[in-house]
Amino acid sequence: MANLVDQVNSIESACAAKEAEYQNKLKQLNLEFEDKKKALEEDFEKELKAFKEHVRQEQEDKFKTVKDQFQSDSQQKIKQMEADILQRRQELEQKIAKKVVEEIWQ
C-alpha cells in the first residue's frame, strides 16, 4: 500500500513538474508571439507610412505636371492673344493712316 501511495505521489509530482514546464513553455510562446506581433505591427506602420508618402509624392508630382502644363498652355494662349492684338493694332494703324492719306489727297 505504501508503495502505491509512493507511486501516486511520484506521478502527481511528475505531473506537477510537467504542468509547470508546460506553463513556462506557454508563457515563453506567448512572449514570443507578442514580440512578433509587435514587430509585425511596427513593420506594418512603417510600410503604411512609406506607402502613404509614396502616394502623396506621386499625387504631388501629377498635380505639378498638370499645373505646369496648364500654366504653359495659358502662357501660350496669352502670347497668341497679345500677338493677335498687336497685329490687329497694326492693321488698324495702317487703315487709319490710309484714311488720313486719302483724306489729305482729296
VEXBAPA-174279 format. One record per atom (N, C-alpha, C): atom name; residue number from 1; x, y, z. Coordinates in pm, whole numbers. Atoms other than C-alpha are relative to their C-alpha. Layout:
N
[CA,NUM,[X,Y,Z]] ...
! end
This chain:
106
[N,1,[82,-119,0]] [CA,1,[0,0,0]] [C,1,[87,126,0]] [N,2,[-92,-114,-5]] [CA,2,[282,238,86]] [C,2,[66,21,-135]] [N,3,[-61,-7,133]] [CA,3,[436,153,-248]] [C,3,[-95,69,-98]] [N,4,[101,-60,86]] [CA,4,[114,250,-422]] [C,4,[-12,151,28]] [N,5,[6,-142,-37]] [CA,5,[100,581,-231]] [C,5,[123,72,-53]] [N,6,[-123,-60,53]] [CA,6,[462,648,-327]] [C,6,[-10,19,-151]] [N,7,[16,-10,145]] [CA,7,[379,579,-692]] [C,7,[-96,114,-36]] [N,8,[97,-108,26]] [CA,8,[76,813,-681]] [C,8,[66,135,26]] [N,9,[-70,-125,-31]] [CA,9,[285,1081,-512]] [C,9,[104,33,-107]] [N,10,[-101,-18,105]] [CA,10,[559,1030,-770]] [C,10,[-65,47,-130]] [N,11,[73,-39,123]] [CA,11,[308,1056,-1056]] [C,11,[-53,142,14]] [N,12,[50,-136,-22]] [CA,12,[149,1367,-903]] [C,12,[113,101,-8]] [N,13,[-117,-88,3]] [CA,13,[493,1520,-859]] [C,13,[46,19,-144]] [N,14,[-40,-7,141]] [CA,14,[583,1437,-1221]] [C,14,[-100,84,-79]] [N,15,[105,-79,68]] [CA,15,[250,1581,-1337]] [C,15,[15,148,33]] [N,16,[-17,-140,-40]] [CA,16,[307,1899,-1139]] [C,16,[122,61,-68]] [N,17,[-122,-49,67]] [CA,17,[659,1930,-1282]] [C,17,[-28,25,-149]] [N,18,[34,-16,142]] [CA,18,[527,1876,-1637]] [C,18,[-93,119,-20]] [N,19,[92,-113,10]] [CA,19,[245,2123,-1576]] [C,19,[76,132,11]] [N,20,[-81,-121,-16]] [CA,20,[496,2383,-1455]] [C,20,[85,23,-125]] [N,21,[-81,-10,122]] [CA,21,[716,2306,-1757]] [C,21,[-85,53,-116]] [N,22,[90,-44,107]] [CA,22,[420,2349,-1994]] [C,22,[-46,144,22]] [N,23,[38,-139,-29]] [CA,23,[314,2670,-1817]] [C,23,[113,95,-41]] [N,24,[-115,-82,39]] [CA,24,[665,2809,-1863]] [C,24,[13,8,-153]] [N,25,[-8,4,148]] [CA,25,[667,2699,-2227]] [C,25,[-111,87,-60]] [N,26,[112,-80,48]] [CA,26,[324,2858,-2277]] [C,26,[28,149,19]] [N,27,[-38,-140,-23]] [CA,27,[446,3184,-2119]] [C,27,[103,45,-103]] [N,28,[-105,-33,97]] [CA,28,[753,3176,-2343]] [C,28,[-60,18,-140]] [N,29,[64,-10,131]] [CA,29,[540,3114,-2653]] [C,29,[-85,127,-10]] [N,30,[79,-124,-1]] [CA,30,[305,3398,-2554]] [C,30,[89,123,-13]] [N,31,[-94,-113,10]] [CA,31,[601,3633,-2507]] [C,31,[55,12,-143]] [N,32,[-50,-1,138]] [CA,32,[744,3532,-2846]] [C,32,[-108,49,-96]] [N,33,[111,-44,84]] [CA,33,[402,3578,-3003]] [C,33,[-19,151,9]] [N,34,[18,-145,-20]] [CA,34,[364,3927,-2852]] [C,34,[114,78,-64]] [N,35,[-114,-67,62]] [CA,35,[716,4020,-2965]] [C,35,[-13,2,-153]] [N,36,[18,8,146]] [CA,36,[648,3900,-3320]] [C,36,[-115,89,-45]] [N,37,[116,-83,32]] [CA,37,[309,4071,-3318]] [C,37,[40,148,1]] [N,38,[-44,-139,-10]] [CA,38,[466,4398,-3205]] [C,38,[92,36,-116]] [N,39,[-92,-25,111]] [CA,39,[743,4369,-3465]] [C,39,[-77,12,-132]] [N,40,[80,-5,122]] [CA,40,[488,4299,-3740]] [C,40,[-83,128,-6]] [N,41,[77,-125,-3]] [CA,41,[273,4593,-3629]] [C,41,[89,119,-31]] [N,42,[-94,-108,28]] [CA,42,[579,4820,-3635]] [C,42,[38,1,-147]] [N,43,[-31,10,143]] [CA,43,[675,4692,-3981]] [C,43,[-116,49,-84]] [N,44,[119,-44,74]] [CA,44,[318,4745,-4098]] [C,44,[-12,151,3]] [N,45,[10,-146,-12]] [CA,45,[315,5102,-3965]] [C,45,[106,69,-87]] [N,46,[-106,-58,83]] [CA,46,[649,5175,-4135]] [C,46,[-36,-10,-148]] [N,47,[36,20,140]] [CA,47,[532,5026,-4464]] [C,47,[-120,87,-39]] [N,48,[117,-84,27]] [CA,48,[198,5208,-4440]] [C,48,[42,146,-14]] [N,49,[-49,-138,6]] [CA,49,[375,5537,-4371]] [C,49,[76,24,-130]] [N,50,[-76,-12,125]] [CA,50,[613,5477,-4663]] [C,50,[-94,0,-120]] [N,51,[96,6,110]] [CA,51,[321,5386,-4890]] [C,51,[-77,131,-12]] [N,52,[73,-128,2]] [CA,52,[125,5696,-4789]] [C,52,[89,112,-55]] [N,53,[-94,-102,49]] [CA,53,[433,5911,-4852]] [C,53,[21,-15,-150]] [N,54,[-18,26,143]] [CA,54,[484,5745,-5190]] [C,54,[-122,48,-79]] [N,55,[124,-42,68]] [CA,55,[119,5803,-5288]] [C,55,[-11,152,0]] [N,56,[7,-147,-10]] [CA,56,[133,6164,-5164]] [C,56,[97,63,-100]] [N,57,[-100,-53,92]] [CA,57,[453,6227,-5361]] [C,57,[-45,-19,-145]] [N,58,[49,30,135]] [CA,58,[303,6062,-5668]] [C,58,[-110,100,-39]] [N,59,[108,-94,27]] [CA,59,[-8,6282,-5643]] [C,59,[53,142,-17]] [N,60,[-60,-133,14]] [CA,60,[202,6595,-5591]] [C,60,[69,13,-135]] [N,61,[-68,-3,129]] [CA,61,[409,6506,-5898]] [C,61,[-102,12,-114]] [N,62,[103,-8,104]] [CA,62,[95,6451,-6107]] [C,62,[-62,140,-1]] [N,63,[57,-133,-10]] [CA,63,[-53,6778,-5979]] [C,63,[95,103,-60]] [N,64,[-99,-95,52]] [CA,64,[269,6964,-6058]] [C,64,[7,-9,-152]] [N,65,[-4,18,145]] [CA,65,[276,6816,-6408]] [C,65,[-121,67,-65]] [N,66,[122,-60,55]] [CA,66,[-85,6918,-6473]] [C,66,[4,152,14]] [N,67,[-9,-144,-25]] [CA,67,[-29,7262,-6319]] [C,67,[98,65,-98]] [N,68,[-100,-55,92]] [CA,68,[287,7320,-6525]] [C,68,[-53,1,-143]] [N,69,[56,6,135]] [CA,69,[109,7209,-6843]] [C,69,[-106,107,-17]] [N,70,[104,-102,5]] [CA,70,[-187,7435,-6765]] [C,70,[61,139,-10]] [N,71,[-66,-130,5]] [CA,71,[43,7730,-6700]] [C,71,[66,23,-135]] [N,72,[-65,-11,131]] [CA,72,[236,7660,-7019]] [C,72,[-104,29,-108]] [N,73,[107,-24,97]] [CA,73,[-86,7639,-7221]] [C,73,[-56,141,14]] [N,74,[53,-135,-24]] [CA,74,[-214,7958,-7060]] [C,74,[97,105,-51]] [N,75,[-101,-96,49]] [CA,75,[112,8140,-7135]] [C,75,[-1,5,-152]] [N,76,[4,3,146]] [CA,76,[95,8027,-7497]] [C,76,[-124,73,-52]] [N,77,[123,-68,41]] [CA,77,[-265,8147,-7526]] [C,77,[13,151,19]] [N,78,[-19,-144,-25]] [CA,78,[-174,8482,-7369]] [C,78,[91,60,-105]] [N,79,[-93,-50,103]] [CA,79,[120,8524,-7608]] [C,79,[-70,10,-135]] [N,80,[73,-2,126]] [CA,80,[-105,8436,-7901]] [C,80,[-99,116,-2]] [N,81,[94,-113,-7]] [CA,81,[-368,8688,-7785]] [C,81,[74,132,-15]] [N,82,[-79,-123,11]] [CA,82,[-100,8955,-7744]] [C,82,[45,22,-144]] [N,83,[-42,-10,140]] [CA,83,[29,8878,-8093]] [C,83,[-118,40,-88]] [N,84,[119,-35,77]] [CA,84,[-326,8894,-8233]] [C,84,[-38,146,21]] [N,85,[32,-140,-30]] [CA,85,[-389,9226,-8056]] [C,85,[98,93,-70]] [N,86,[-102,-82,66]] [CA,86,[-59,9367,-8185]] [C,86,[-24,5,-151]] [N,87,[26,5,144]] [CA,87,[-140,9252,-8538]] [C,87,[-124,84,-34]] [N,88,[123,-76,24]] [CA,88,[-491,9398,-8517]] [C,88,[27,150,16]] [N,89,[-35,-141,-21]] [CA,89,[-349,9725,-8381]] [C,89,[77,54,-122]] [N,90,[-76,-43,117]] [CA,90,[-102,9741,-8670]] [C,90,[-91,15,-122]] [N,91,[94,-9,112]] [CA,91,[-380,9670,-8919]] [C,91,[-84,127,12]] [N,92,[80,-121,-21]] [CA,92,[-593,9946,-8764]] [C,92,[83,126,-24]] [N,93,[-87,-116,24]] [CA,93,[-298,10187,-8767]] [C,93,[19,23,-150]] [N,94,[-17,-12,144]] [CA,94,[-244,10111,-9135]] [C,94,[-128,53,-65]] [N,95,[128,-48,56]] [CA,95,[-615,10162,-9212]] [C,95,[-19,148,31]] [N,96,[14,-141,-38]] [CA,96,[-617,10488,-9017]] [C,96,[95,85,-83]] [N,97,[-98,-76,79]] [CA,97,[-300,10604,-9193]] [C,97,[-47,11,-145]] [N,98,[50,-1,138]] [CA,98,[-451,10508,-9529]] [C,98,[-115,100,-13]] [N,99,[114,-93,2]] [CA,99,[-773,10700,-9446]] [C,99,[50,144,9]] [N,100,[-55,-136,-16]] [CA,100,[-569,11002,-9333]] [C,100,[61,45,-132]] [N,101,[-63,-35,129]] [CA,101,[-368,10994,-9656]] [C,101,[-107,26,-104]] [N,102,[108,-21,97]] [CA,102,[-687,10957,-9861]] [C,102,[-70,132,25]] [N,103,[65,-127,-34]] [CA,103,[-844,11250,-9674]] [C,103,[87,118,-41]] [N,104,[-92,-109,37]] [CA,104,[-535,11461,-9731]] [C,104,[0,20,-151]] [N,105,[-7,-10,146]] [CA,105,[-532,11386,-10106]] [C,105,[-132,43,-60]] [N,106,[129,-40,57]] [CA,106,[-895,11471,-10152]] [C,106,[-20,145,1]] 
! end
